[in-house]
């Protein structure tokens, strides 16, 4: 396992400072912790033993704001990640289960810490170079016309590099959005190149401060022409 892969596993994604609560503590204590960390879930842990997640909704539904959480242990959500699970698995789990916090356990089921949705989003931003200077281009096409080889050739022939890319297929359709994060803001040659190859440029996002007034004016006119 390479170093790059290692930094993407759950135990390396633990959020700093996220606290847990003991099962003997009352629901209000858990709610207070949630307010501090701006989350809607908090792990319940006794001496490094993970018992489950308690949510603000569960506390109110069970009316245990002034009662010990341990009175309703069987109602806790026991969802968790193993320390070696990949960031993509973590993200899918948090998305599907609608969790703001995901506990991480070791091989012996001991609690190591937790990952918050906010910190996971920050890690994704860094992973896919979203914080790097450079434009983002969204291409819309039929899924059968998708060719990353051709798209890469068009981009690189204009002396631009693709830092990362995403695919977003619309449910129940053959429509695919290809989202490209590039290493440059100047797209004055790239956009026309995409047009020559009959690509539909659905949207473009860039740092205006990097462009000259002349280029900004031309770009805005082009976007109006494209009805974006």
C-alpha positions as CSV (number, residue, x, y, z in Angstrom):
1,X,0.0,0.0,0.0
2,X,1.5,3.3,-1.1
3,X,1.8,6.4,1.1
4,X,-0.8,8.2,-1.1
5,X,-3.3,5.4,-0.5
6,X,-2.6,5.4,3.2
7,X,-3.6,9.0,3.7
8,X,-7.0,8.2,2.2
9,X,-8.0,5.6,4.8
10,X,-10.4,6.3,7.6
11,X,-7.9,6.4,10.5
12,X,-6.0,9.2,8.7
13,X,-9.2,11.2,8.2
14,X,-10.2,11.6,11.9
15,X,-11.4,15.1,12.7
16,X,-9.5,17.1,15.4
17,X,-11.4,17.7,18.6
18,X,-14.7,15.9,17.9
19,X,-15.9,14.7,21.3
20,X,-17.9,11.7,22.3
21,X,-20.3,11.3,25.3
22,X,-20.6,8.6,27.9
23,X,-23.7,6.5,28.1
24,X,-24.4,7.6,31.6
25,X,-24.7,11.3,30.5
26,X,-28.1,12.7,29.8
27,X,-29.4,13.6,26.4
28,X,-28.9,17.4,27.0
29,X,-25.2,16.8,27.4
30,X,-25.1,15.2,24.0
31,X,-27.1,18.0,22.5
32,X,-24.7,20.6,23.9
33,X,-21.7,18.7,22.4
34,X,-23.5,18.7,19.0
35,X,-24.0,22.4,19.2
36,X,-20.3,23.0,20.0
37,X,-19.2,21.0,17.0
38,X,-22.1,21.9,14.7
39,X,-23.1,18.3,14.0
40,X,-26.4,16.4,14.5
41,X,-24.8,13.1,15.7
42,X,-22.4,12.3,18.5
43,X,-20.6,9.0,19.3
44,X,-21.5,7.3,22.6
45,X,-18.3,5.7,24.0
46,X,-17.5,4.0,27.3
47,X,-13.8,3.5,28.0
48,X,-13.0,3.4,24.3
49,X,-15.8,0.9,23.6
50,X,-18.1,2.3,20.9
51,X,-21.8,1.8,21.7
52,X,-23.4,3.7,18.9
53,X,-24.4,7.1,17.5
54,X,-27.0,9.3,19.1
55,X,-28.7,12.0,17.1
56,X,-30.5,15.2,18.1
57,X,-33.6,13.8,16.5
58,X,-33.4,10.5,18.5
59,X,-33.0,12.4,21.8
60,X,-36.1,14.5,21.1
61,X,-38.1,11.5,19.7
62,X,-37.3,9.4,22.8
63,X,-37.7,12.4,25.2
64,X,-34.4,11.7,26.9
65,X,-33.0,15.3,27.2
66,X,-33.0,14.9,31.0
67,X,-32.4,11.1,31.1
68,X,-29.3,9.0,30.7
69,X,-28.6,7.8,27.2
70,X,-28.0,4.3,28.5
71,X,-31.7,4.0,29.1
72,X,-32.1,3.7,25.3
73,X,-28.9,2.0,24.2
74,X,-30.8,-0.4,22.0
75,X,-32.1,2.5,19.9
76,X,-28.6,3.9,19.0
77,X,-27.4,3.7,15.4
78,X,-24.3,1.5,15.4
79,X,-23.0,2.6,12.0
80,X,-19.2,3.0,11.9
81,X,-16.2,2.7,9.6
82,X,-13.2,0.4,10.0
83,X,-9.9,2.2,10.2
84,X,-8.6,0.9,6.8
85,X,-11.7,1.8,4.8
86,X,-11.1,4.1,1.9
87,X,-12.3,7.7,1.8
88,X,-14.7,6.8,-1.0
89,X,-16.3,4.1,1.2
90,X,-16.5,6.6,4.1
91,X,-18.2,9.2,1.9
92,X,-20.7,6.8,0.4
93,X,-21.7,5.6,3.9
94,X,-22.1,9.1,5.3
95,X,-24.2,10.1,2.2
96,X,-26.5,7.0,2.2
97,X,-27.0,7.1,6.0
98,X,-27.3,10.9,6.1
99,X,-24.7,11.1,8.9
100,X,-22.9,14.3,10.0
101,X,-20.4,12.2,12.0
102,X,-19.0,8.7,11.4
103,X,-17.1,6.8,14.2
104,X,-14.0,4.9,13.2
105,X,-13.0,1.7,15.0
106,X,-9.9,-0.5,15.1
107,X,-9.7,-4.3,14.6
108,X,-10.8,-4.9,18.2
109,X,-13.8,-2.6,17.9
110,X,-12.2,0.1,20.0
111,X,-13.1,3.7,19.2
112,X,-10.4,5.6,17.5
113,X,-12.2,8.9,16.8
114,X,-14.7,10.2,14.3
115,X,-14.9,11.8,10.9
116,X,-17.2,14.9,10.4
117,X,-18.9,15.6,7.1
118,X,-17.3,19.1,7.1
119,X,-13.8,17.7,7.4
120,X,-14.5,15.0,4.9
121,X,-15.6,17.7,2.4
122,X,-12.4,19.7,3.1
123,X,-10.3,16.5,2.4
124,X,-12.1,15.9,-0.9
125,X,-11.4,19.5,-1.9
126,X,-7.7,19.0,-1.3
127,X,-7.7,15.5,-2.8
128,X,-9.2,16.7,-6.1
129,X,-7.2,20.0,-6.3
130,X,-10.4,22.1,-5.9
131,X,-8.5,24.7,-3.9
132,X,-5.8,25.1,-6.6
133,X,-5.9,28.1,-8.9
134,X,-7.5,27.2,-12.2
135,X,-10.8,27.0,-14.0
136,X,-13.5,24.4,-13.7
137,X,-15.3,23.5,-17.0
138,X,-18.4,21.4,-17.2
139,X,-19.1,19.6,-20.5
140,X,-22.5,18.0,-21.3
141,X,-22.8,15.1,-23.6
142,X,-24.4,11.8,-24.4
143,X,-22.8,9.0,-22.4
144,X,-22.1,7.1,-25.6
145,X,-20.0,10.1,-26.9
146,X,-17.8,10.2,-23.8
147,X,-14.1,9.8,-24.4
148,X,-11.6,11.0,-21.7
149,X,-8.8,10.3,-24.2
150,X,-10.2,12.8,-26.6
151,X,-11.0,15.4,-24.0
152,X,-7.5,15.1,-22.5
153,X,-6.0,15.6,-26.0
154,X,-8.0,18.7,-26.6
155,X,-7.1,20.2,-23.2
156,X,-3.4,19.3,-23.3
157,X,-3.1,20.5,-26.9
158,X,-3.9,23.9,-25.5
159,X,-1.1,23.7,-23.0
160,X,-3.5,23.1,-20.0
161,X,-3.4,20.2,-17.6
162,X,-6.4,18.4,-16.0
163,X,-5.9,18.3,-12.3
164,X,-9.0,16.1,-11.6
165,X,-12.3,15.3,-13.2
166,X,-15.7,13.9,-12.2
167,X,-18.5,12.2,-14.0
168,X,-22.2,13.0,-13.2
169,X,-24.8,11.0,-15.1
170,X,-28.3,12.2,-14.8
171,X,-30.6,9.5,-13.4
172,X,-32.8,7.9,-16.0
173,X,-31.1,9.6,-18.9
174,X,-28.2,9.2,-21.3
175,X,-26.9,12.7,-20.4
176,X,-23.5,12.9,-18.8
177,X,-21.7,15.9,-17.2
178,X,-17.9,15.8,-17.3
179,X,-16.5,18.2,-14.8
180,X,-12.9,19.2,-15.4
181,X,-10.6,21.0,-12.8
182,X,-7.8,22.6,-14.8
183,X,-4.5,24.2,-13.8
184,X,-5.1,27.5,-15.7
185,X,-7.8,30.2,-15.8
186,X,-7.1,31.4,-19.3
187,X,-9.6,29.4,-21.5
188,X,-9.6,31.7,-24.5
189,X,-8.2,29.0,-26.7
190,X,-9.7,25.9,-25.0
191,X,-13.4,26.9,-25.2
192,X,-13.3,27.4,-29.0
193,X,-11.4,24.2,-29.3
194,X,-14.2,22.3,-27.5
195,X,-16.7,23.9,-29.8
196,X,-14.8,22.8,-32.9
197,X,-15.1,19.2,-31.6
198,X,-18.9,19.7,-31.1
199,X,-18.7,19.6,-27.3
200,X,-21.3,21.5,-25.3
201,X,-19.8,23.7,-22.7
202,X,-22.5,23.7,-20.0
203,X,-20.7,26.0,-17.4
204,X,-17.3,27.6,-16.6
205,X,-16.0,28.7,-13.2
206,X,-12.9,30.7,-12.9
207,X,-11.1,33.4,-10.8
208,X,-11.9,36.7,-12.4
209,X,-8.8,38.3,-10.8
210,X,-6.6,36.2,-13.0
211,X,-8.1,37.6,-16.3
212,X,-7.5,40.8,-18.0
213,X,-10.4,43.2,-18.6
214,X,-10.3,42.4,-22.3
215,X,-10.4,38.7,-21.8
216,X,-13.2,39.0,-19.2
217,X,-15.3,41.0,-21.6
218,X,-14.9,38.4,-24.4
219,X,-15.5,35.6,-22.1
220,X,-18.8,37.1,-20.8
221,X,-19.9,37.7,-24.3
222,X,-19.1,34.1,-25.2
223,X,-21.1,32.8,-22.1
224,X,-24.1,34.9,-23.2
225,X,-23.9,33.3,-26.6
226,X,-23.8,29.9,-25.0
227,X,-26.9,30.8,-22.9
228,X,-25.0,30.0,-19.7
